[in-house]
């Protein structure tokens, strides 16, 4: 069993280097902030949709779907505007090896891992699997 775990760990570490992982992490961080503001202001997804002039289904897709489908810079700006929030982007040097996990919370890692698996192609998964002698 430990051998399988170490194989998965290697695959997961390689997946973390994929741009889709980074994008999904940023999307989740942003949407967690928007959700917190919505909760503090008592804003529902329906009200958010009304403020943005879009359907409630669209808002649901933004919060629940893959980053590449519905989440653009325009979406980021429109969401923040709809909840009267400002966006700050901070770029910092990469941390030392071993500390590059963006989420230490296991439940958030699972969500990011699922999104990454949805985002990367089967060919990329097979390539990673082949390189790890699974």
C-alpha positions, 0 to 999 in steps of 0.5 A, spaced: 500 500 500 505 504 501 508 503 494 501 506 491 501 512 496 508 514 494 507 513 486 500 517 487 505 522 491 509 523 485 504 524 480 500 529 484 507 533 485 508 533 478 501 535 477 502 541 482 507 543 476 502 543 471 499 550 469 492 548 470 493 546 478 496 553 479 490 556 475 485 552 479 488 554 486 488 561 484 480 561 482 479 557 488 482 562 493 479 568 489 472 564 489 473 563 497 474 570 498 468 572 494 464 567 498 466 570 504 464 577 502 457 574 499 456 571 506 458 577 510 453 581 506 447 576 505 448 576 498 445 569 494 448 567 488 441 569 485 442 576 487 449 576 485 447 574 478 442 579 478 447 584 480 452 582 474 446 581 469 447 574 468 443 568 469 444 564 476 446 558 472 452 562 469 454 564 476 453 556 479 458 554 473 463 560 475 463 557 482 463 550 480 466 548 473 473 548 471 477 554 470 478 554 463 470 554 461 467 560 465 473 563 469 476 569 465 479 576 468 473 579 466 469 574 470 474 576 476 473 583 475 465 583 474 465 578 480 469 583 485 465 589 482 458 586 484 460 585 491 464 591 492 470 588 493 477 590 490 482 585 487 490 585 489 495 581 486 501 580 489 507 576 486 512 573 490 518 569 490 517 561 490 518 558 496 523 553 498 522 546 495 518 542 499 514 548 501 510 549 495 504 546 496 499 551 496 494 548 500 496 544 507 488 543 508 487 536 505 480 537 503 482 543 499 488 539 496 482 534 494 478 539 490 484 542 487 487 535 485 480 534 482 480 540 478 487 539 475 485 532 473 479 535 469 483 540 466 489 536 463 488 531 458 488 524 458 495 524 454 498 528 459 496 523 465 498 517 461 505 521 460 505 522 468 503 515 469 508 512 464 514 516 467 513 514 474 513 506 473 506 505 475 
